[in-house]
């Protein structure tokens, strides 16, 4: 049981993170993939609610709810097992184990992100669910993509996902280690106390922001590649470099940071919830197992 505790705790942390962060993620994807349509975060939020109702903020949630539960189970489970294999806990081993976990979970993350992104960008500006809608659910996205393009189509954006996820999770766990051990001096005895919970929330939130800030341009490219061809339209991008060149040429360097404010605002509560739930659950399961 003990070797599976981190996997189960990661799963529960993923659920918490999705419930907190989905509206922020929808806004991020809209700002990244719909240049010129919105004047900023608030305008994007109010436009979605006005034109598509609150439901518009939660489009595509089934994919990350299922996917991120599995992804977080893999990330926290693999990271914990890799740390154990190293035999010591240092900032470097936290970075290395996190990077390895990020690479492993990319296999699951890539098609899930593809489904989520296509769901979020279809039917833009419509209140009626059936208007401009090609896909009925995240599963339907993958089913139709597989029928039309095979497994390769479902993994469109896999390489850029790997490029994003590997350093992202390395910095994620390394920064959390630095914040809890050096900055906040968190101790296990504080786990269920207000002071300890606040330290975990703050460290988790800041770690998420660091992770996103480092890898954000790669995420913008990933979103464009995975939103490309939605609804059977012709593809505009032949690959990562072609996508980056076209974006740079048409929209300037600022396009690679479009939506970063909403992403960082989302990163704090999502990762605060994720890390805190993971560690509280892990401690609970360990104590009750013993």
C-alpha positions as CSV (number, residue, x, y, z in Angstrom):
1,X,0.0,0.0,0.0
2,X,2.7,2.5,0.9
3,X,4.3,2.5,-2.6
4,X,0.9,3.6,-4.0
5,X,0.1,6.3,-1.5
6,X,1.7,9.1,-3.6
7,X,-0.2,8.0,-6.7
8,X,-3.6,8.1,-4.9
9,X,-2.8,11.4,-3.2
10,X,-1.7,12.9,-6.5
11,X,-5.0,11.8,-8.1
12,X,-7.0,13.6,-5.3
13,X,-4.7,16.7,-5.7
14,X,-5.4,16.7,-9.4
15,X,-9.2,16.8,-8.8
16,X,-8.8,19.7,-6.5
17,X,-6.6,21.6,-8.9
18,X,-9.1,21.2,-11.9
19,X,-12.1,22.3,-9.9
20,X,-10.2,25.5,-8.8
21,X,-8.5,26.3,-12.1
22,X,-10.8,25.4,-15.1
23,X,-12.3,28.9,-15.6
24,X,-8.8,30.4,-15.6
25,X,-7.6,27.8,-18.1
26,X,-10.4,28.5,-20.5
27,X,-9.6,32.2,-20.4
28,X,-5.9,31.4,-21.0
29,X,-6.6,29.2,-24.0
30,X,-9.0,31.8,-25.5
31,X,-6.4,34.6,-25.2
32,X,-3.7,32.4,-26.7
33,X,-5.7,31.1,-29.6
34,X,-8.0,33.9,-30.5
35,X,-5.8,37.0,-31.3
36,X,-7.6,40.3,-31.3
37,X,-11.0,38.9,-30.1
38,X,-10.6,40.0,-26.5
39,X,-9.1,43.2,-24.9
40,X,-7.8,41.4,-21.8
41,X,-8.6,39.0,-19.0
42,X,-11.7,40.8,-17.7
43,X,-13.1,41.4,-21.2
44,X,-12.5,37.8,-22.1
45,X,-14.2,36.6,-18.9
46,X,-17.3,38.9,-19.3
47,X,-17.6,38.1,-23.0
48,X,-17.6,34.4,-22.4
49,X,-20.2,34.6,-19.6
50,X,-22.4,37.0,-21.7
51,X,-22.3,35.1,-24.9
52,X,-21.9,31.5,-23.7
53,X,-23.2,31.7,-20.1
54,X,-21.1,30.4,-17.1
55,X,-21.0,27.0,-18.9
56,X,-18.6,28.5,-21.4
57,X,-15.9,28.8,-18.6
58,X,-16.1,25.1,-17.9
59,X,-16.0,23.8,-21.5
60,X,-13.8,20.7,-21.8
61,X,-13.6,20.1,-18.1
62,X,-14.2,16.4,-18.4
63,X,-10.9,15.8,-20.1
64,X,-8.7,17.5,-17.5
65,X,-10.8,16.2,-14.6
66,X,-10.2,12.6,-15.7
67,X,-6.8,13.3,-17.3
68,X,-5.2,15.5,-14.6
69,X,-6.3,13.1,-11.9
70,X,-4.3,10.4,-13.7
71,X,-1.5,12.8,-14.7
72,X,-1.1,14.0,-11.1
73,X,-1.1,10.5,-9.9
74,X,1.7,9.7,-12.3
75,X,3.7,12.9,-11.5
76,X,3.6,12.7,-7.8
77,X,3.9,8.9,-7.8
78,X,6.8,8.7,-10.2
79,X,8.5,11.7,-8.5
80,X,8.3,10.1,-5.1
81,X,9.6,6.7,-6.4
82,X,12.5,8.5,-8.3
83,X,13.5,10.4,-5.2
84,X,13.5,7.2,-3.3
85,X,15.8,5.6,-6.0
86,X,18.2,8.5,-5.6
87,X,18.4,7.8,-1.9
88,X,18.6,11.4,-0.8
89,X,16.6,14.6,-1.0
90,X,18.3,17.6,-2.4
91,X,17.1,20.4,-4.7
92,X,18.9,18.7,-7.6
93,X,17.2,15.3,-7.0
94,X,13.8,17.1,-6.7
95,X,14.5,18.8,-10.0
96,X,15.7,15.6,-11.7
97,X,12.9,13.4,-10.4
98,X,10.3,16.1,-11.3
99,X,11.6,16.4,-14.8
100,X,11.5,12.7,-15.3
101,X,8.0,12.5,-13.9
102,X,7.0,15.4,-16.3
103,X,8.4,13.5,-19.3
104,X,6.6,10.3,-18.3
105,X,3.2,11.9,-17.9
106,X,3.5,13.7,-21.3
107,X,2.3,10.5,-22.9
108,X,-1.0,10.8,-21.2
109,X,-1.1,14.6,-21.0
110,X,-0.7,15.3,-24.8
111,X,-3.9,13.8,-26.1
112,X,-5.8,15.0,-23.0
113,X,-4.6,18.6,-23.7
114,X,-5.5,18.2,-27.4
115,X,-9.1,17.3,-26.5
116,X,-9.4,20.0,-23.9
117,X,-8.1,22.7,-26.2
118,X,-10.3,21.8,-29.1
119,X,-13.3,21.7,-26.8
120,X,-12.4,25.2,-25.4
121,X,-12.1,26.9,-28.8
122,X,-15.1,25.4,-30.6
123,X,-18.5,27.2,-30.5
124,X,-16.9,30.5,-29.5
125,X,-19.4,33.3,-29.0
126,X,-22.5,31.0,-28.9
127,X,-25.0,30.4,-26.1
128,X,-26.7,27.5,-27.9
129,X,-24.6,24.4,-27.2
130,X,-25.2,23.0,-30.7
131,X,-24.1,26.1,-32.6
132,X,-20.7,25.8,-34.3
133,X,-20.1,22.6,-32.3
134,X,-18.4,19.7,-33.9
135,X,-17.4,17.8,-30.8
136,X,-19.9,16.7,-28.1
137,X,-17.3,15.9,-25.4
138,X,-13.5,15.5,-24.9
139,X,-13.9,11.8,-25.6
140,X,-15.7,12.7,-28.9
141,X,-12.7,14.9,-29.9
142,X,-10.3,12.0,-29.5
143,X,-12.7,9.5,-31.2
144,X,-13.2,11.7,-34.3
145,X,-9.6,12.7,-34.4
146,X,-8.5,9.0,-34.3
147,X,-11.0,8.1,-37.1
148,X,-9.8,10.9,-39.3
149,X,-6.0,10.9,-38.6
150,X,-5.2,7.9,-36.6
151,X,-3.1,7.8,-33.4
152,X,-0.7,10.4,-34.9
153,X,-3.6,12.9,-34.9
154,X,-4.4,12.3,-31.3
155,X,-0.7,13.0,-30.4
156,X,-0.5,16.2,-32.4
157,X,1.6,18.5,-30.2
158,X,3.4,15.7,-28.3
159,X,6.9,17.0,-28.9
160,X,6.1,20.5,-27.7
161,X,4.3,19.0,-24.8
162,X,7.4,17.1,-23.8
163,X,9.5,20.2,-24.3
164,X,7.2,22.1,-21.9
165,X,6.5,19.5,-19.3
166,X,10.1,18.3,-18.6
167,X,11.5,21.5,-17.3
168,X,8.2,22.6,-16.0
169,X,7.9,19.8,-13.5
170,X,11.6,19.9,-12.7
171,X,11.3,23.5,-11.6
172,X,8.0,22.8,-9.9
173,X,9.3,20.3,-7.4
174,X,12.7,22.0,-7.0
175,X,11.1,25.4,-6.2
176,X,8.7,23.7,-3.8
177,X,11.6,22.1,-2.0
178,X,13.5,25.4,-1.7
179,X,10.4,27.2,-0.4
180,X,9.4,24.7,2.2
181,X,12.8,23.7,3.4
182,X,14.8,27.0,3.2
183,X,12.3,29.9,3.0
184,X,9.4,28.8,5.1
185,X,11.2,26.1,7.1
186,X,8.2,23.8,7.0
187,X,8.1,20.8,9.4
188,X,5.9,17.7,9.3
189,X,4.7,18.5,12.8
190,X,3.0,21.6,11.4
191,X,1.0,19.5,8.8
192,X,-2.4,19.9,10.3
193,X,-1.9,23.3,11.9
194,X,-3.0,26.6,10.4
195,X,0.6,27.8,10.1
196,X,1.7,24.6,8.3
197,X,-1.3,24.7,5.9
198,X,-0.6,28.3,5.0
199,X,3.1,27.4,4.3
200,X,2.0,24.6,2.0
201,X,-0.6,26.7,0.2
202,X,1.9,29.5,-0.3
203,X,4.8,27.3,-1.4
204,X,2.5,25.3,-3.7
205,X,1.1,28.4,-5.3
206,X,4.5,30.1,-5.9
207,X,6.0,26.9,-7.3
208,X,3.2,26.7,-9.8
209,X,3.8,30.3,-10.9
210,X,7.5,29.6,-11.3
211,X,6.9,26.5,-13.3
212,X,4.5,28.4,-15.7
213,X,6.7,31.5,-16.0
214,X,9.6,29.4,-17.2
215,X,7.8,27.4,-19.8
216,X,5.0,29.8,-20.9
217,X,6.1,30.5,-24.5
218,X,6.2,26.7,-25.2
219,X,2.7,26.4,-23.9
220,X,1.5,29.2,-26.2
221,X,2.9,27.3,-29.2
222,X,1.4,24.0,-27.9
223,X,-2.0,25.6,-27.7
224,X,-1.8,27.0,-31.2
225,X,-0.7,23.6,-32.6
226,X,-3.4,21.7,-30.8
227,X,-6.2,24.2,-31.6
228,X,-5.1,24.1,-35.3
229,X,-7.5,22.1,-37.5
230,X,-10.4,22.1,-35.0
231,X,-13.6,21.0,-36.7
232,X,-11.9,19.6,-39.7
233,X,-10.5,22.9,-41.0
234,X,-7.1,22.7,-42.9
235,X,-4.0,22.8,-40.8
236,X,-2.0,26.0,-40.8
237,X,1.1,24.8,-39.0
238,X,3.5,22.1,-40.2
239,X,5.4,21.9,-36.9
240,X,6.8,23.7,-33.9
241,X,9.2,26.0,-35.7
242,X,6.7,26.8,-38.5
243,X,4.1,27.7,-35.9
244,X,6.6,29.9,-34.0
245,X,7.7,31.7,-37.2
246,X,4.1,32.4,-38.3
247,X,3.1,33.7,-34.9
248,X,6.2,35.9,-34.7
249,X,5.7,37.3,-38.2
250,X,2.0,38.0,-37.9
251,X,1.7,39.0,-34.2
252,X,5.1,40.0,-32.9
253,X,7.1,38.7,-30.0
254,X,4.4,39.6,-27.5
255,X,2.3,36.7,-28.7
256,X,4.4,34.3,-26.8
257,X,3.3,35.8,-23.6
258,X,-0.3,36.5,-24.4
259,X,-2.5,35.3,-21.6
260,X,0.4,34.9,-19.1
261,X,-1.3,37.1,-16.5
262,X,-4.4,34.9,-16.3
263,X,-2.2,31.8,-16.3
264,X,-0.1,33.0,-13.3
265,X,-3.3,34.1,-11.5
266,X,-4.7,30.6,-12.1
267,X,-1.4,28.9,-11.2
268,X,-1.3,30.1,-7.7
269,X,-4.7,28.8,-6.4
270,X,-4.5,25.6,-8.5
271,X,-1.1,24.5,-7.3
272,X,-1.7,25.7,-3.8
273,X,-4.7,23.4,-3.7
274,X,-2.9,20.6,-5.5
275,X,0.2,20.5,-3.3
276,X,-1.7,20.9,-0.1
277,X,-4.2,18.2,-0.8
278,X,-1.4,15.8,-2.0
279,X,0.6,16.3,1.2
280,X,-2.4,16.2,3.6
281,X,-3.6,13.0,1.9
282,X,-0.2,11.4,1.9
283,X,0.3,12.1,5.6
284,X,-3.2,10.8,6.4
285,X,-2.7,7.6,4.4
286,X,0.7,7.0,5.9
287,X,-0.4,7.6,9.4
288,X,-3.4,5.3,9.1
289,X,-1.5,2.6,7.3
290,X,1.1,2.6,10.1
